[in-house]
């Protein structure tokens, strides 16, 4: 996949830590090698607008923030709940 910050849509979500909100882009696809397929999802945390210029690592909230995104996805799939826009 190719990242195009002008064209890719970002989504807001509630985060942990002092900031409390974050933004991310989501990319997905299928990697094929021979007759084997691997589906993948890539979540890129980009931070909110104020972090884009002031922070050296915008969107970085640590591993727990990333784990919350993934476990939230699995929780919605497992319990058959409606998916969030992220």
Sine and cosine of phi, psi and omega as CSV:
sin_phi,cos_phi,sin_psi,cos_psi,sin_omega,cos_omega
0.00,0.00,0.39,-0.92,0.03,-1.00
-0.88,-0.47,0.66,-0.75,0.01,-1.00
-1.00,-0.06,0.80,-0.60,0.05,-1.00
-0.79,-0.61,0.99,-0.14,-0.10,-0.99
-0.90,0.43,-0.38,0.92,0.03,-1.00
-0.98,0.21,-0.53,0.85,-0.12,-0.99
-0.98,-0.20,-0.54,0.84,-0.07,-1.00
-0.93,0.37,0.67,-0.74,0.00,-1.00
-1.00,0.05,0.72,-0.70,0.05,-1.00
-0.96,-0.26,0.43,-0.90,-0.04,-1.00
-0.82,-0.57,0.63,-0.77,0.05,-1.00
-1.00,-0.02,0.50,-0.87,0.07,-1.00
-0.44,-0.90,0.34,-0.94,0.03,-1.00
-0.98,0.20,0.75,-0.66,-0.09,-1.00
-0.90,-0.44,0.01,-1.00,0.08,-1.00
-0.98,-0.21,0.22,-0.97,0.06,-1.00
1.00,-0.09,-0.13,-0.99,-0.10,-1.00
-0.93,0.37,-0.55,0.83,-0.06,-1.00
-0.95,0.30,-0.72,0.69,0.11,-0.99
1.00,0.07,-0.41,0.91,0.05,-1.00
-0.77,-0.64,0.41,-0.91,0.00,-1.00
-0.47,-0.88,0.23,-0.97,0.06,-1.00
-0.78,-0.63,0.50,-0.87,-0.01,-1.00
-0.53,-0.85,0.41,-0.91,0.17,-0.99
-0.93,-0.38,0.48,-0.88,-0.04,-1.00
-0.84,-0.54,0.75,-0.66,0.05,-1.00
-0.80,-0.60,0.56,-0.83,-0.01,-1.00
-0.55,-0.84,0.28,-0.96,0.02,-1.00
0.03,-1.00,-0.21,-0.98,0.01,-1.00
-0.75,-0.66,0.80,-0.60,0.09,-1.00
-0.98,-0.18,0.79,-0.61,-0.04,-1.00
-0.85,-0.53,0.76,-0.65,0.09,-1.00
-0.70,-0.72,0.93,-0.38,-0.09,-1.00
0.92,0.38,-0.78,-0.63,0.02,-1.00
-0.98,-0.18,0.23,0.97,-0.01,-1.00
-0.97,-0.25,0.66,-0.75,0.00,-1.00
-0.88,-0.47,0.61,-0.80,0.08,-1.00
-0.74,-0.68,0.90,-0.43,0.06,-1.00
-1.00,0.09,0.64,-0.77,-0.03,-1.00
-0.67,-0.74,0.41,-0.91,0.10,-0.99
-0.76,-0.65,0.74,-0.68,0.04,-1.00
-0.85,-0.52,0.84,-0.54,0.06,-1.00
-0.94,-0.33,0.86,-0.51,-0.01,-1.00
-0.94,-0.34,0.91,-0.40,0.01,-1.00
-0.99,0.17,0.84,-0.54,-0.08,-1.00
-0.92,-0.39,-0.16,0.99,0.01,-1.00
0.98,0.19,0.19,-0.98,0.02,-1.00
-1.00,0.09,0.03,-1.00,-0.12,-0.99
-0.87,0.49,-0.60,0.80,-0.02,-1.00
-0.92,0.38,-0.47,0.88,0.01,-1.00
-0.98,0.20,-0.41,0.91,-0.08,-1.00
-0.85,0.53,-0.57,0.82,-0.04,-1.00
-0.97,-0.24,-0.45,0.89,-0.13,-0.99
-0.99,-0.11,-0.35,0.94,-0.10,-0.99
-0.95,-0.30,0.57,-0.82,0.08,-1.00
-0.98,0.21,-0.36,0.93,0.02,-1.00
-0.74,-0.68,0.96,0.28,-0.05,-1.00
-0.90,0.43,0.66,-0.75,0.03,-1.00
1.00,0.05,-0.17,0.99,-0.05,-1.00
-0.97,0.24,0.89,-0.45,0.07,-1.00
-0.84,-0.54,0.11,0.99,0.01,-1.00
1.00,-0.08,-0.02,-1.00,-0.07,-1.00
-0.93,0.36,-0.57,0.82,-0.05,-1.00
-0.88,0.47,-0.61,0.80,0.02,-1.00
-0.89,0.46,-0.70,0.72,0.04,-1.00
-0.90,0.44,-0.65,0.76,0.01,-1.00
-0.90,0.44,-0.60,0.80,0.03,-1.00
-0.90,0.44,-0.61,0.79,0.03,-1.00
-0.90,0.44,-0.75,0.66,-0.06,-1.00
-0.93,0.36,-0.72,0.69,0.00,-1.00
-0.92,0.39,-0.54,0.84,0.08,-1.00
-0.89,0.46,-0.65,0.76,0.06,-1.00
-0.89,0.46,-0.76,0.65,-0.01,-1.00
-0.89,0.46,-0.61,0.80,0.03,-1.00
-0.88,0.47,-0.69,0.72,0.01,-1.00
-0.91,0.41,-0.62,0.79,0.03,-1.00
-0.92,0.39,-0.75,0.67,-0.08,-1.00
-0.89,0.45,-0.65,0.76,-0.06,-1.00
-1.00,-0.08,0.07,1.00,0.05,-1.00
0.91,0.41,0.49,0.87,0.00,-1.00
-1.00,0.10,0.30,-0.95,0.03,-1.00
-0.90,0.43,0.66,-0.75,-0.01,-1.00
-0.96,0.28,0.53,-0.85,0.10,-1.00
-0.99,0.16,0.23,-0.97,-0.02,-1.00
-0.93,0.37,-0.41,0.91,0.06,-1.00
-0.94,0.35,0.00,0.00,0.00,0.00
